[in-house]
């Protein structure tokens, strides 16, 4: 860059000198133009600077091992990734089998119940729900004779709205949502199962309904968890309302009861729970019309 150039133009009486000045000016301007061209050329020929940005690889939730290690929350989905909420697909599936949707309650921004809040020992219900769902899926994947297709509403720590869950439910033949319970009364313990009357079940001649599904699955898990007084309950929970298929929501124990909590935090116990849920689903599928 050339700084401080001052050009003085000739007076009206100095015509001869003007020609010389004009010539010098033309030479000066030509020199400036040549410098500019050379500068631009050198910039254009320069090698571009390459910046290597770290790649962000999506991490998937770990597969439950069933070993008696300490509970580890599933790995959250990295920000900006697409997440792992299942999009609805037409029912029946190409296999011709019944479709069962297994819903891991809460997730993402919705932690559900929280134990030991803001301590190193904090436990979020959403992670336990997902742990159970992944274990059930592992059992299903290992069963080469499974008589149904299993879909999860989520298989990682992503936010799924209630409407999204219901949307997926309405493409299936059966819906099971898994949760863990809490109470102000620390003596309450054990499992419970919720249902809501199905739409037009009588008109459609449906015999196996949400109540029968809740009773069946409760009979499988309550032998492991212990029975809470409420047992099988009719409740208009959002994911159960307006359902045309058998649907139930399972509460698999109380995080606020020390006896339940100690068992729930044991992987082998959660594996047993998952097996019971899977066995109950298998029997329920045989009763679907």
Protein Blocks (a to p, Z undefined) as FASTA:
>chain_A
ZZhiacddddfklmmlmmmmmmmmmmmmmmmmmmmmmmmmmmmmpccddddddddddddd
dddehiacdcdddddddehiabjadcddddddfkopacdddddeeehjlnbjaehihiak
bccfklmmmmmmmmmmmmmmmmmkbcbdcddfbfcdcdddfklmmmmmmmmmbdcddddd
ddfblkbgcjdddddddehklmnopabdfklmmmmmmmmmmmmnopafklpaddddfklg
opabdcddddebjfkbmklmmmmmpmklmmmmmmmmmmmmmmmmmmpZZ
